[in-house]
Amino acid sequence: MRTVLVTGANRGIGLEFAKQYASDEDQVIAICRNDDYTDELKIISKKNNIRIKLADMSDFKSIDILQNELSGIPIDIIINNAGVFGPKAQADGDLRQSFGHMNYDVWRKLMDINTLAPYKIVESLIENIRLGKDKKVITISSSIASIEDVSPGVNAYRASKCAVNMVMASLAMELKDQGIKFALLCPGWVNTRMGGGKAPITPEVSVSGLRNVIDNLSIEQSGKFYRYNGESIPW
Ligand SMILES: NC(=O)c1ccc[n+]([C@@H]2O[C@H](COP(=O)([O-])OP(=O)(O)OC[C@H]3O[C@@H](n4cnc5c(N)ncnc54)[C@H](OP(=O)(O)O)[C@@H]3O)[C@@H](O)[C@H]2O)c1
């Protein structure tokens, strides 16, 4: 039995992580930004191996409070999953992250939630990871952050995920001798509120694949960028 902490566990991919780990009898610490969580999380949290904790990834004081609340508790796996895509030009005609129309407040917000918050989570909960057995820190990134495979648009989102890739790869080097393993994982194009109804991959399939990659993650692979099916993604 492991203890797995998942941010953004309210819905989408994060909720699916909580469901799958809990049904394997692992202990899940499900982080939500407020207590207005979905009915599905309410139902599954009745199982006594899911504990809901509140923290807003854009409010670092709430992450400090979380750190205090979890003090001394071993955590085997942290999954930095909470994320925001920002304005969608294609789906909604919202150009606020398109060239010529960039809204810099939007960009800063994406950096806060997608880049700074995962780093802050690691800084705040590193003692818990040191106490855990698995010692794994997973960050859900996106293949659209790959510079070698770049295409136009959504520059703020891409930049925020590219930056989180860099800082987690850097921490992987810094903490390798402590046995702490990091991975940047792309879930694929998944049918969630972010991915939209046309996305071909279900959260169930994506998260089963991601869990397999997480289970097999070795210290030699630490800091690398993988797709949910285990393929390597170029930076
Ligand atoms: N879906 C895809 O196709 C796809 C592809 C590549 C990468 N990803 C990545 O996968 C991760 C999960 O995405 P998803 O598809 O499950 O998205 P989603 O359905 O939009 O869910 C996002 C989750 O993040 C939480 N969140 C957002 N802002 C937060 C904040 N300030 N504090 C705490 N929680 C916050 C949301 O909570 P609320 O319910 O409170 O808003 C929700 O639980 C993200 O990092 C995303 O970038 C997704």
The ligand as an SDF file (V2000), in Angstrom:
LIG
                    3D

 48 52  0  0  0  0  0  0  0  0999 V2000
   -6.8890   16.7200  -21.3700 N   0  0  0  0  0  0  0  0  0  0  0  0
   -5.8520   16.7330  -22.1950 C   0  0  0  0  0  0  0  0  0  0  0  0
   -5.9920   16.4260  -23.3970 O   0  0  0  0  0  0  0  0  0  0  0  0
   -4.4780   17.0790  -21.6960 C   0  0  0  0  0  0  0  0  0  0  0  0
   -3.4170   16.9990  -22.6070 C   0  0  0  0  0  0  0  0  0  0  0  0
   -2.1210   17.2980  -22.1630 C   0  0  0  0  0  0  0  0  0  0  0  0
   -1.9100   17.6520  -20.8380 C   0  0  0  0  0  0  0  0  0  0  0  0
   -2.9680   17.7330  -19.9800 N   0  0  0  0  0  0  0  0  0  0  0  0
   -2.6760   18.0980  -18.5920 C   0  0  0  0  0  0  0  0  0  0  0  0
   -3.2780   17.1630  -17.7050 O   0  0  0  0  0  0  0  0  0  0  0  0
   -3.6020   17.8030  -16.4550 C   0  0  0  0  0  0  0  0  0  0  0  0
   -5.0510   17.5140  -16.1060 C   0  0  0  0  0  0  0  0  0  0  0  0
   -5.8610   18.0140  -17.1650 O   0  0  0  0  0  0  0  0  0  0  0  0
   -7.4060   17.6350  -17.3530 P   0  0  0  0  0  0  0  0  0  0  0  0
   -7.5790   17.3240  -18.7890 O   0  0  0  0  0  0  0  0  0  0  0  0
   -7.8500   16.6840  -16.3210 O   0  0  0  0  0  0  0  0  0  0  0  0
   -8.0490   19.0870  -17.0920 O   0  0  0  0  0  0  0  0  0  0  0  0
   -9.4090   19.5270  -16.4430 P   0  0  0  0  0  0  0  0  0  0  0  0
  -10.4720   18.5440  -16.7120 O   0  0  0  0  0  0  0  0  0  0  0  0
   -9.6020   20.9340  -16.8700 O   0  0  0  0  0  0  0  0  0  0  0  0
   -9.0760   19.4720  -14.8670 O   0  0  0  0  0  0  0  0  0  0  0  0
   -8.1120   20.3540  -14.3380 C   0  0  0  0  0  0  0  0  0  0  0  0
   -7.9920   20.1120  -12.8460 C   0  0  0  0  0  0  0  0  0  0  0  0
   -7.0600   21.0710  -12.3380 O   0  0  0  0  0  0  0  0  0  0  0  0
   -7.6810   21.7620  -11.2450 C   0  0  0  0  0  0  0  0  0  0  0  0
   -7.1960   23.1210  -11.0890 N   0  0  0  0  0  0  0  0  0  0  0  0
   -7.1880   24.1150  -12.0080 C   0  0  0  0  0  0  0  0  0  0  0  0
   -6.7260   25.2390  -11.4580 N   0  0  0  0  0  0  0  0  0  0  0  0
   -6.4460   24.9510  -10.1520 C   0  0  0  0  0  0  0  0  0  0  0  0
   -5.9590   25.7030   -9.0660 C   0  0  0  0  0  0  0  0  0  0  0  0
   -5.6920   27.0090   -9.1530 N   0  0  0  0  0  0  0  0  0  0  0  0
   -5.7790   25.0880   -7.8770 N   0  0  0  0  0  0  0  0  0  0  0  0
   -6.0940   23.7600   -7.7310 C   0  0  0  0  0  0  0  0  0  0  0  0
   -6.5850   23.0030   -8.7280 N   0  0  0  0  0  0  0  0  0  0  0  0
   -6.7560   23.6020   -9.9130 C   0  0  0  0  0  0  0  0  0  0  0  0
   -9.1670   21.7540  -11.5800 C   0  0  0  0  0  0  0  0  0  0  0  0
   -9.9300   22.0520  -10.4220 O   0  0  0  0  0  0  0  0  0  0  0  0
  -11.3680   22.8250  -10.5100 P   0  0  0  0  0  0  0  0  0  0  0  0
  -12.4060   21.7640  -10.7830 O   0  0  0  0  0  0  0  0  0  0  0  0
  -11.4910   23.4530   -9.1680 O   0  0  0  0  0  0  0  0  0  0  0  0
  -11.2740   23.8170  -11.6140 O   0  0  0  0  0  0  0  0  0  0  0  0
   -9.3260   20.3340  -12.0990 C   0  0  0  0  0  0  0  0  0  0  0  0
   -9.4440   19.4430  -11.0190 O   0  0  0  0  0  0  0  0  0  0  0  0
   -3.2970   19.2830  -16.6480 C   0  0  0  0  0  0  0  0  0  0  0  0
   -2.0400   19.5850  -16.0770 O   0  0  0  0  0  0  0  0  0  0  0  0
   -3.2410   19.4450  -18.1570 C   0  0  0  0  0  0  0  0  0  0  0  0
   -2.4340   20.5240  -18.5630 O   0  0  0  0  0  0  0  0  0  0  0  0
   -4.2470   17.4520  -20.3690 C   0  0  0  0  0  0  0  0  0  0  0  0
  1  2  1  0
  2  3  2  0
  2  4  1  0
  4  5  1  0
  4 48  2  0
  5  6  2  0
  6  7  1  0
  7  8  2  0
  8  9  1  0
  8 48  1  0
  9 10  1  0
  9 46  1  0
 10 11  1  0
 11 12  1  0
 11 44  1  0
 12 13  1  0
 13 14  1  0
 14 15  2  0
 14 16  1  0
 14 17  1  0
 17 18  1  0
 18 19  2  0
 18 20  1  0
 18 21  1  0
 21 22  1  0
 22 23  1  0
 23 24  1  0
 23 42  1  0
 24 25  1  0
 25 26  1  0
 25 36  1  0
 26 27  1  0
 26 35  1  0
 27 28  2  0
 28 29  1  0
 29 30  1  0
 29 35  2  0
 30 31  1  0
 30 32  2  0
 32 33  1  0
 33 34  2  0
 34 35  1  0
 36 37  1  0
 36 42  1  0
 37 38  1  0
 38 39  2  0
 38 40  1  0
 38 41  1  0
 42 43  1  0
 44 45  1  0
 44 46  1  0
 46 47  1  0
M  CHG  2   8   1  16  -1
M  END
$$$$
